[in-house]
Amino acid sequence: MVEPIQKSQEGWVNRSLAVIERVGNALPHPATLFALLAAGVLGLSWVCSLLDVSAPHPATGETIRPVNLISAAGLHRILTQTIHNFTSFAPLGTVLVAMLGIGVAEGSGLIAAALRLLVLSAPRRTLTFVIVMAGVLSNTASEVGYVLLVPLAATIFLAVGRHPVAGLAAAFAGVSGGYSANLLLGTIDPLLSGLSEEAARIVDPAYTVSPACNYYFMFVSTFFIAAAGTWVTERFVVPRLGEYGGDVASEPLRPLQPQEKRGLLLAGLITLALAAAILIGLVPEQGFLRDPETGSVLHSPFMQGIVAVIFGLGALAGIAYGVTAGTLRSDADVVQSMGKAMQTLGTYLVLVFFAAQFVAYFRWTNLGLIFAIRGAELLRASGLGPIPLLTAFILLTAVINLVMGSASAKWAIMAPIFIPMFMLLGYSPELVQAAYRIGDSTTNIISPMMSYFALIVAFLERYVPRAGIGTVVATMLPYTIVFLAVWTGLLWVWMLLGLPVGPGAELFLK
């Protein structure tokens, strides 16, 4: 019997993939790309100054003109502000602090044990839904879902007599296709919000974007993505694969050991205690976590310091689990877990250095504001309403994601252009960021440029020896189509109902 999955290697899939691979491989490294963009901004500022490109500020009527950075004054500013641009770049500190806490939770084995418990305790009839949901939730801890859950899901499906590739696809869909959805805040939230804040300040220098700015929308999205992923798996993937006839034998699943269960229990109790303390500080009108002057929750120390909460929760729960389960034996092990998490950010730090210069130059030159004003005029003249505009933006992001996999790298380029543009049309940066996250997530699973794509191919080859990129794309393409439709539709309903996408994050600017 020839499995249908092998037929996907032929025809338009391979031709399309070849084009995507060539285009993606032709791009320089994201850090190099930002260095080139920063140099390009310098040259563009000189050209636009010569041409006297300008635009009237929509609020004050003042004429905005470009600032030429290829000048003595521009050179002085570049030399004196380079370090400040890097150290004050909004996403840098938030990501580093969040990763310290997440590193302890991951290094202690807490996150891996929690995922195993979630999947292994699920009834068979809900197994697919639980695997997709676990994939979405794993995004709180960065790459652990790719490394742990994807191969584990294939093993679990094989153990219960189902095609292992279906389990692998369901987990990969949740981990990567539902990348931005979650019930908790993860490392991606402060990273993107920092970039959005930098971009929003091109128009409003005092604008702030909270790491929780998309929380309401992404919380609800988790259930829609999990349900959609379950439906695609059972309706399209499982029937297409048929019965598994490969050589890989099923393996017994290792249950949680008693010390692991005790560790999870203690970590859960600490999490509940911390949640209770937060509620006590926020619910009463005079709560200690509210703004001491106004009593506001939205502008409270809690909301401003939510990254510190992520750090504290990850570190305390991770230590509690590690000490109980025996995976952390001393304070040196805790520090080592944090250090290991920092080691994974080496390339990110290089990228951030050049991205920070690019964003700063773009802001100094006034080009971002000028282009945003002119772009907003064109969009306003088009007569398109909010839903068509945001849908077009989602589709544009989805296409760009096929050739540039890094969520932060894309947003660092797109945010300074699109956030000011949409702000001048009255759309909030938080809404624009939510739309970006939809497009960025849904095509991850069919993009060979996604950093873990090669790993997924390697996992798949264990069960389908002749599998390749085309096999993965053909298997995952139904998820992309359905996720894109369901998630975009959810945003339409959200906008029609006028719901905020997060705490204090309205859809439109006042």
C-alpha positions in Angstrom: 0.0 0.0 0.0 1.3 3.4 -0.9 0.5 5.9 1.8 -1.2 9.1 0.6 1.3 11.2 2.4 4.0 10.2 -0.1 2.0 11.7 -3.0 2.4 15.1 -1.5 6.0 15.2 -2.5 5.0 16.0 -6.1 3.5 18.8 -8.1 2.8 22.3 -7.0 3.8 21.7 -3.4 7.4 21.1 -4.3 7.5 23.9 -6.8 6.1 26.3 -4.3 8.4 25.2 -1.6 11.4 25.5 -3.9 10.5 29.2 -4.5 10.0 29.8 -0.8 13.3 28.1 0.1 15.2 30.1 -2.5 13.7 33.4 -1.4 14.3 32.6 2.3 17.8 31.4 1.8 18.6 34.6 -0.2 17.8 36.8 2.8 20.8 37.7 5.1 20.8 36.8 8.8 18.2 39.0 10.6 21.0 40.8 12.5 22.7 41.6 9.2 19.4 42.7 7.8 18.9 45.2 10.6 22.4 46.5 10.1 21.7 47.0 6.4 18.3 48.6 7.2 19.9 51.0 9.7 22.5 52.1 7.0 19.6 52.4 4.6 17.7 54.7 6.9 20.8 57.0 7.1 21.0 57.2 3.3 17.2 57.7 3.0 17.3 60.5 5.5 19.8 62.4 3.3 17.8 61.8 0.1 14.5 62.9 1.7 16.1 66.0 3.2 17.4 67.0 -0.2 13.9 66.4 -1.7 12.3 68.2 1.2 9.8 65.4 1.7 7.3 66.5 4.4 3.8 65.9 5.8 1.4 67.9 8.0 1.0 66.5 11.5 -2.7 65.4 11.7 -3.1 66.7 15.3 -1.1 69.9 15.4 -0.9 70.9 11.7 2.8 71.3 12.1 4.9 70.4 9.0 7.0 67.4 9.7 10.3 67.3 7.8 13.0 64.7 7.7 16.2 65.0 9.8 19.4 64.3 7.9 21.6 61.9 9.9 24.4 62.1 7.4 25.7 65.3 8.9 28.0 66.4 11.8 25.0 66.7 14.2 23.7 63.3 13.0 27.1 61.6 13.5 27.4 63.1 17.0 24.0 61.7 17.9 24.8 58.3 16.6 28.1 58.1 18.4 26.8 59.3 21.8 23.5 57.3 21.7 24.5 53.9 20.4 24.9 52.3 23.8 21.8 54.0 25.1 19.8 52.8 22.1 20.8 49.2 23.0 20.4 49.3 26.8 17.1 51.2 26.7 15.5 49.1 23.9 12.1 48.2 25.5 12.0 44.4 24.7 15.6 43.7 25.9 15.1 43.9 29.7 11.7 42.4 29.7 12.7 39.3 27.7 15.9 38.8 29.8 14.0 39.0 33.2 11.2 36.8 32.0 13.6 34.2 30.7 15.4 34.0 34.0 12.2 32.8 35.7 11.2 30.5 32.8 14.7 29.1 32.8 14.3 27.8 36.3 10.9 26.3 35.6 12.3 24.6 32.5 15.6 23.6 33.9 14.0 21.9 37.0 11.8 19.8 34.7 8.6 21.4 36.0 7.3 22.3 32.5 8.1 18.9 31.0 6.5 17.1 33.9 3.4 19.3 33.7 3.0 18.6 30.0 3.4 14.8 30.5 0.8 14.9 33.2 -1.6 16.8 31.1 -1.3 14.5 28.1 -1.0 11.2 29.9 -4.0 11.8 32.1 -6.3 12.7 29.2 -9.1 10.3 28.3 -8.6 8.7 24.8 -11.6 10.5 23.3 -10.2 13.9 24.3 -6.6 13.0 23.6 -6.2 15.0 20.4 -7.8 18.1 21.9 -5.5 17.8 25.0 -2.4 17.5 22.8 -3.2 20.5 20.7 -4.1 22.5 23.9 -0.8 21.3 25.6 1.1 22.5 22.5 -0.5 26.0 22.8 0.2 26.2 26.5 3.8 25.1 26.0 4.6 28.4 24.3 4.9 29.9 27.8 8.3 28.3 27.9 9.6 29.0 24.5 11.0 25.9 22.6 10.1 23.2 25.1 7.0 22.3 23.1 9.1 21.6 19.9 11.7 19.5 21.7 9.5 17.6 24.2 5.8 17.6 23.2 6.0 17.0 19.4 7.9 13.7 19.7 6.0 12.7 22.8 2.6 13.2 21.0 3.8 10.9 18.2 4.8 8.2 20.8 1.5 8.5 22.6 -0.6 8.1 19.4 1.4 5.1 18.5 1.0 3.6 21.9 -2.9 3.8 21.7 -2.9 2.3 18.2 -3.2 5.5 16.1 -1.0 6.9 13.4 2.0 8.6 15.1 2.2 11.3 12.4 -1.3 12.4 13.4 -0.1 13.0 17.0 3.0 14.7 15.8 0.9 17.0 13.5 -1.6 17.8 16.2 1.2 18.8 18.7 3.1 20.8 16.1 -0.1 22.6 15.1 -0.6 23.7 18.7 3.0 24.6 19.5 3.8 26.5 16.3 0.4 27.3 14.6 -1.1 28.5 17.8 2.1 30.2 18.9 0.6 33.4 20.2 -2.4 32.0 22.0 -2.2 31.0 25.6 -3.9 31.1 29.0 -0.8 32.6 30.6 1.6 35.3 29.6 4.8 34.0 28.0 8.1 35.4 26.8 6.6 36.5 23.5 4.2 38.9 25.2 6.8 41.4 26.7 8.9 41.0 23.6 6.2 42.1 21.1 4.7 44.7 23.4 8.1 46.4 23.8 8.5 46.7 20.1 5.0 48.0 19.8 5.6 50.6 22.4 8.8 51.8 20.6 6.8 52.1 17.4 3.8 53.8 19.0 6.1 56.5 20.4 6.8 57.7 16.9 3.3 59.2 17.1 2.8 59.6 20.8 6.1 59.8 22.9 4.2 59.0 26.1 2.4 55.9 24.8 2.9 52.7 26.8 2.0 49.1 25.7 1.5 46.5 28.5 2.8 43.0 28.1 -0.7 41.9 28.9 -2.2 44.1 26.1 -3.5 41.1 24.1 -4.3 38.8 27.0 -8.1 38.7 26.7 -8.1 38.0 23.0 -5.3 35.4 23.2 -6.9 33.7 26.2 -10.1 33.1 24.2 -8.1 32.2 21.1 -6.6 29.3 23.0 -9.8 27.4 23.0 -10.7 28.2 19.4 -7.3 27.1 18.2 -7.4 23.9 20.3 -10.9 23.1 18.9 -9.9 23.9 15.3 -6.7 21.8 15.6 -8.7 18.9 16.9 -11.2 19.1 14.1 -8.5 19.3 11.4 -6.7 16.3 12.9 -9.7 14.1 13.0 -11.4 15.3 9.8 -8.4 15.6 7.4 -5.1 14.3 8.8 -6.2 11.0 10.4 -8.3 9.8 7.3 -5.5 10.9 5.0 -2.9 8.9 6.8 -4.9 5.7 7.3 -3.4 2.9 9.3 0.2 3.0 10.4 2.2 0.2 8.8 5.7 1.4 9.7 8.5 -0.4 11.4 8.5 1.6 14.6 7.1 -0.3 17.5 5.0 1.3 20.2 6.9 2.1 23.5 5.4 2.0 27.0 4.8 5.5 28.2 6.8 6.3 31.4 4.3 7.5 34.1 5.2 10.2 36.5 7.3 9.1 39.4 6.0 9.8 43.0 8.6 12.5 43.6 7.5 14.2 40.3 3.9 14.2 41.4 4.8 15.6 44.8 6.9 18.3 43.0 3.9 19.2 40.8 1.6 19.4 43.8 3.9 21.8 45.7 4.5 23.9 42.6 0.7 24.1 42.1 0.1 25.1 45.6 2.7 27.9 45.3 1.1 29.1 42.1 -2.3 29.2 43.8 -0.9 31.1 46.8 0.7 33.6 44.5 -2.5 34.0 42.5 -4.4 34.5 45.8 -2.0 37.2 46.9 -2.4 39.0 43.6 -6.2 38.9 43.9 -6.0 40.3 47.4 -3.8 43.1 46.1 -6.1 43.9 43.1 -9.7 43.2 44.0 -10.2 45.5 47.0 -10.5 49.2 46.2 -7.5 49.9 48.4 -5.6 46.8 47.3 -1.8 47.1 47.8 -1.1 46.3 44.1 -3.3 49.1 42.8 -2.1 52.6 41.9 -1.7 54.2 45.3 -3.0 57.6 44.0 -5.8 56.7 41.7 -6.7 53.2 42.7 -6.4 52.1 39.1 -5.7 48.5 38.1 -4.8 49.3 34.5 -2.0 51.7 35.5 -1.0 49.9 38.7 2.4 48.7 39.8 1.1 45.2 39.1 0.5 45.8 35.4 3.7 47.8 35.0 5.7 45.0 36.8 3.9 42.0 35.3 7.2 40.7 33.8 8.6 40.6 37.4 5.5 38.5 38.3 6.3 36.1 35.5 9.9 35.8 36.8 8.8 35.2 40.3 6.2 32.6 39.4 8.6 30.7 37.2 11.4 30.8 39.7 9.4 29.9 42.8 7.4 27.1 41.2 10.5 25.8 39.5 12.5 25.7 42.7 9.6 24.1 44.6 9.3 21.3 42.0 13.1 20.9 41.6 13.8 20.5 45.3 10.9 18.0 45.8 11.7 16.0 42.6 15.4 16.0 43.2 16.3 17.8 40.0 17.7 20.9 41.9 20.1 20.0 44.6 21.6 23.3 45.4 21.5 27.0 44.7 24.1 26.4 42.1 21.7 24.3 40.1 19.1 27.2 40.1 21.7 29.6 38.9 22.9 27.2 36.2 19.3 26.8 35.0 19.1 30.6 34.7 22.5 30.7 32.9 21.4 28.0 30.5 18.3 30.1 29.6 20.5 33.1 29.0 22.9 31.1 26.7 20.0 30.5 24.3 19.6 34.3 23.9 23.2 35.0 22.6 22.1 35.4 19.0 19.0 37.4 20.1 21.2 39.9 21.9 23.2 40.5 18.7 20.0 40.9 16.7 18.6 43.3 19.3 21.7 45.5 19.2 21.2 46.2 15.4 17.4 46.3 15.7 17.7 49.0 18.4 19.9 51.2 16.2 17.5 50.8 13.2 14.4 51.7 15.3 16.2 54.7 16.9 17.4 56.0 13.5 14.0 55.6 12.1 12.5 57.6 14.9 15.2 60.3 14.8 14.8 61.0 11.1 11.0 61.6 11.4 10.7 59.3 8.4 8.4 56.8 10.3 6.0 59.6 11.1 6.1 61.1 7.6 5.5 57.7 5.9 2.8 56.8 8.4 0.9 60.1 7.6 1.2 59.6 3.9 0.3 55.9 4.2 -2.7 56.7 6.4 -3.9 59.2 3.8 -3.8 56.5 1.2 -5.6 54.0 3.4 -8.3 56.6 4.3 -8.8 57.4 0.7 -9.3 53.7 -0.1 -12.5 53.7 1.9 -11.8 50.3 3.4 -13.3 49.7 6.8 -11.5 48.3 9.9 -12.2 44.6 9.2 -10.9 44.7 5.5 -7.9 46.7 6.5 -6.9 44.4 9.4 -7.6 41.3 7.3 -5.3 42.5 4.6 -2.7 43.2 7.3 -3.0 39.7 8.7 -2.6 38.1 5.2 0.4 40.3 4.5 2.0 39.2 7.8 1.2 35.5 7.0 3.0 35.8 3.6 6.1 37.6 5.0 6.3 34.8 7.7 7.0 32.3 4.9 10.4 33.8 4.2 11.2 35.4 7.6 10.5 33.1 10.5 11.5 35.2 13.5 8.5 36.8 15.2 10.5 39.5 16.8 12.6 40.3 13.8 9.6 40.7 11.6 7.8 42.9 14.1 10.9 45.0 14.6 10.7 45.9 10.9 6.9 46.1 10.5 5.9 47.8 13.8 7.6 51.2 13.1 5.8 51.4 9.8 2.3 49.9 10.4 1.6 50.9 14.0 2.0 54.6 13.4 0.1 54.3 10.2 -2.9 52.6 11.9 -2.7 54.9 14.9 -3.2 57.9 12.6 -6.3 56.1 11.3 -7.5 55.7 14.9 -6.6 52.0 15.5 -4.8 51.2 18.8 -1.3 49.6 18.7 -2.7 46.8 20.8 -5.2 45.9 18.1 -2.6 46.0 15.4 -0.3 43.8 17.4 -3.1 41.2 17.9 -3.7 41.1 14.1 0.1 40.7 13.6 0.2 37.7 15.9 -2.5 35.9 14.0 -0.7 36.2 10.7 2.7 35.4 12.3 1.5 32.2 14.0 -0.7 30.5 11.4 1.9 30.1 8.7 4.7 28.9 11.0 3.8 25.3 10.4 4.3 25.5 6.7 7.3 27.8 6.6 10.7 26.1 6.0 12.3 29.3 7.5 10.8 28.5 10.9 13.9 27.7 13.1 12.5 24.3 14.3 11.2 23.2 10.9 14.2 20.9 10.2 13.7 19.3 13.6 10.1 18.5 12.7 11.3 16.9 9.5 13.7 14.8 11.5 11.0 13.6 13.9 8.7 12.8 10.9 11.4 10.7 9.1 11.4 8.3 12.0 7.9 7.2 11.0 7.9 8.0 7.3 11.5 7.3 6.1 11.2 9.2 2.8 9.5 12.2 4.3 10.8 15.7 3.5 9.8 19.3 3.5 6.9 18.7 1.1 5.6 16.0 3.5 5.5 18.3 6.4 3.9 21.2 4.4 1.2 18.9 2.9 0.4 17.5 6.3 0.2 20.9 8.0 -1.4 23.0 5.3 -5.0 22.2 6.4 -4.1 23.5 9.9 -2.8 26.8 8.4 -5.9 27.4 6.3 -8.4 26.6 9.1 -6.4 28.5 11.8 -6.1 31.5 9.6 -9.9 31.5 8.9 -11.0 30.8 12.4 -8.6 33.2 14.1 -9.3 36.0 11.6 -13.1 35.4 12.0 -12.7 35.6 15.8 -11.0 39.0 15.4 -13.9 40.1 13.2 -16.4 39.1 15.9 -14.2 40.8 18.6 -14.2 44.0 16.6 -17.9 43.9 15.9 -18.6 43.5 19.6 -16.1 46.3 20.5 -14.3 44.2 23.1 -10.9 45.3 24.4 -8.1 42.9 23.4 -6.5 43.2 26.8 -6.6 45.1 30.1 -7.1 48.7 29.2 -6.4 47.9 25.5 -9.3 49.3 23.5 -9.7 48.7 19.8 -9.6 52.3 18.8 -7.8 55.4 20.1 -9.8 58.1 21.8 
